[in-house]
Amino acid sequence: MKKIQISPSILSADFSQLGNEIKRLEDAGADMIHVDVMDGHFVPNLTIGPPVIKALRKHTKLVFDVHLMISPVHKYIKDFAEAGADIITIHPEATKNLKESIEQIKIFKKKVGVSLNPDTEISTIEEDLENVDLILVMSVFPGFGGQKFIHKVIEKIKLLKKIKEEKNYNYDIEVDGGINFDNSKEVINAGANILVSGTTIFKENNGNIKKNIETLKEV
């Protein structure tokens, strides 16, 4: 099994202190930084764009795990790649041609992620699984932080792990949405090796980020 990694979502950080918040996460042992990009169109919320990512890039050498919840996503891939994203994750529903968008991300020498909403079946992207570096399983419907974990996605995680082992694929399985100390072990045991968490990391144990990251990694 791959090493368990934690990708804290800065959606739950203090937006007036993002540079310092990212440094805090790095010092506390975060493996990467999860950046949620929302357009108010594909999902019902607005967050940040390429200029903010570019400004934050100088604050850390950690991987920027950038989740694009924007549509049409294809024409913005270049902007986020050049801003400093290391992993670019897109939704199949947000592009007219998933294969072309995957290739576009690879042209910029970035890792490719594809995200599955709770009601998006694996069959939607099954023929593309061998060409991606990461599958992001959404365990809430994207758009807002602090939502409750949707338990039925556990079966999707297990199936992605099974396909990966049977086909000898090498993608990471990342899970995002309502991850906390009560469900993290089950998610890891189902096959996930990257956990995204915002509220739990920033709020639990009186904001002890280091302790919260370490606790989420425990199996």
BELCOR-V280055 format. One record per backbone hydrogen bond with DSSP energy under -0.5 kcal/mol. CO is the residue of the C=O (numbers start at 1). NH is the residue of the N-H. If there is no record, write none. Layout:
{{CO;NH} {CO;NH}}
This chain:
{{5;195} {6;8} {6;31} {6;32} {7;197} {8;10} {8;34} {9;12} {10;13} {13;15} {14;17} {15;18} {17;21} {18;22} {19;23} {20;24} {21;25} {22;26} {23;27} {24;28} {25;30} {26;29} {31;63} {32;8} {33;35} {33;65} {34;10} {34;36} {35;37} {35;67} {36;38} {36;48} {37;69} {38;47} {43;45} {45;40} {49;52} {49;53} {50;54} {51;55} {52;56} {53;57} {54;58} {56;59} {57;60} {63;33} {63;65} {64;66} {64;86} {64;87} {65;35} {65;67} {66;68} {66;89} {67;37} {67;69} {68;70} {69;39} {73;76} {73;77} {74;77} {76;80} {77;81} {78;82} {79;83} {80;84} {80;85} {81;84} {86;111} {87;66} {87;89} {88;113} {89;68} {90;115} {91;94} {92;95} {94;72} {94;73} {97;101} {98;102} {99;103} {100;104} {101;105} {102;106} {103;107} {104;108} {105;108} {105;110} {106;109} {111;88} {112;133} {112;134} {113;90} {114;136} {115;92} {115;117} {116;138} {117;120} {119;121} {121;124} {122;125} {122;126} {125;128} {125;129} {126;129} {128;131} {129;132} {133;172} {134;114} {134;136} {135;137} {135;174} {136;116} {136;138} {137;139} {137;176} {139;150} {140;142} {141;144} {149;151} {150;153} {151;154} {152;155} {152;156} {153;157} {154;158} {155;159} {156;160} {157;161} {158;162} {159;163} {160;164} {161;165} {162;166} {163;167} {164;168} {164;169} {172;135} {172;174} {173;193} {173;194} {174;137} {175;196} {176;139} {176;140} {180;183} {180;184} {183;187} {184;188} {185;189} {186;190} {187;191} {187;192} {188;191} {193;5} {194;175} {195;7} {196;177} {197;9} {198;202} {199;203} {199;204} {200;204} {203;206} {204;207} {204;208} {205;208} {207;209} {208;212} {209;213} {210;214} {211;215} {212;216} {213;217} {214;218} {215;218}}
